[in-house]
Amino acid sequence: MNPDINQEIYGMPEYLGALLSASLSHSADMFRKLYYDNGSHAGCIIYIGAAQVNRESMDSLKETLQGARGGGAFKNVLIHAPALRGQRGGANFAVPADHRKR
């Protein structure tokens, strides 16, 4: 878009600032629609660092996460990286879109 230099004092049309607002509003609406279509959650990251988790449990968790996603709106990430000796193990759960303080 080429603004007309004769249109306003500084050469920018008044509606130009509203275009960004409309674009961001559309993005927010699409996120809410996908969240509604998904019906369960907004996607997550699950990190499992415990070495004692067996293959059957990991496969079961993977199938559960794939089945929980509806409509392909959001994706889940499952990471299994057994902790090395002396490092912290266990399972951690994170939601990338969650900005609340913990």
C-alpha positions as CSV (number, residue, x, y, z in Angstrom):
1,M,0.0,0.0,0.0
2,N,1.4,3.4,-1.0
3,P,0.0,6.2,1.2
4,D,-1.0,9.4,-0.5
5,I,1.2,12.2,0.6
6,N,-1.5,14.8,0.0
7,Q,-4.1,13.1,2.1
8,E,-3.1,14.0,5.7
9,I,-0.7,16.3,7.5
10,Y,2.1,13.6,7.7
11,G,1.1,11.8,4.5
12,M,-0.6,8.8,6.2
13,P,-4.3,8.1,5.9
14,E,-6.2,8.0,9.2
15,Y,-7.4,4.4,8.7
16,L,-3.8,3.0,8.4
17,G,-3.5,2.4,12.1
18,A,-6.8,0.6,12.2
19,L,-5.6,-2.0,9.7
20,L,-3.1,-3.5,12.2
21,S,-5.8,-3.6,14.9
22,A,-8.2,-5.4,12.5
23,S,-5.5,-7.9,11.6
24,L,-4.7,-8.6,15.2
25,S,-8.4,-9.0,16.0
26,H,-8.8,-11.5,13.2
27,S,-5.8,-13.5,14.6
28,A,-7.3,-13.6,18.1
29,D,-10.7,-14.6,16.6
30,M,-9.1,-17.5,14.7
31,F,-7.3,-18.7,17.9
32,R,-10.5,-18.7,19.8
33,K,-12.3,-20.5,17.0
34,L,-9.6,-23.2,16.8
35,Y,-9.7,-23.5,20.6
36,Y,-13.5,-24.0,20.5
37,D,-13.2,-26.5,17.6
38,N,-10.5,-28.5,19.4
39,G,-12.8,-28.9,22.4
40,S,-10.1,-30.0,24.9
41,H,-7.0,-27.9,25.2
42,A,-4.7,-25.5,23.4
43,G,-1.8,-27.9,22.9
44,C,1.0,-28.7,25.4
45,I,4.6,-29.8,25.8
46,I,5.2,-32.8,28.0
47,Y,8.8,-33.6,28.9
48,I,9.5,-36.9,30.6
49,G,13.0,-37.3,31.9
50,A,12.4,-40.5,34.0
51,A,14.5,-43.4,32.8
52,Q,12.2,-46.0,34.4
53,V,9.2,-45.3,32.0
54,N,8.7,-48.3,29.8
55,R,7.9,-48.3,26.1
56,E,4.3,-49.4,26.5
57,S,3.5,-46.4,28.8
58,M,5.1,-44.0,26.4
59,D,3.1,-45.5,23.5
60,S,-0.1,-45.3,25.5
61,L,0.5,-41.7,26.4
62,K,1.3,-40.8,22.8
63,E,-2.0,-42.4,21.6
64,T,-3.9,-40.6,24.3
65,L,-2.4,-37.2,23.3
66,Q,-3.2,-37.9,19.6
67,G,-6.8,-38.8,20.4
68,A,-7.3,-35.7,22.6
69,R,-6.7,-33.3,19.8
70,G,-9.9,-32.6,17.9
71,G,-10.0,-31.0,14.4
72,G,-6.2,-30.7,14.2
73,A,-6.4,-27.2,15.7
74,F,-3.4,-27.6,18.0
75,K,-0.5,-29.9,18.4
76,N,1.0,-31.6,21.4
77,V,4.7,-32.3,21.8
78,L,5.9,-35.3,23.8
79,I,9.6,-35.5,24.6
80,H,11.1,-38.6,26.3
81,A,14.7,-37.9,27.3
82,P,15.8,-40.1,30.2
83,A,17.8,-38.1,32.7
84,L,21.5,-38.8,33.1
85,R,22.9,-39.7,36.5
86,G,22.8,-36.7,38.8
87,Q,20.3,-34.7,36.6
88,R,16.7,-34.0,37.5
89,G,14.2,-36.5,36.1
90,G,10.5,-36.8,36.3
91,A,7.8,-35.3,34.1
92,N,7.1,-31.6,33.3
93,F,4.1,-30.1,31.6
94,A,4.0,-26.7,29.8
95,V,1.4,-24.8,27.8
96,P,3.2,-22.5,25.4
97,A,0.3,-20.0,25.3
98,D,0.0,-19.8,29.0
99,H,1.4,-16.4,30.2
100,R,0.1,-16.6,33.8
101,K,2.7,-16.4,36.6
102,R,3.2,-19.6,38.6
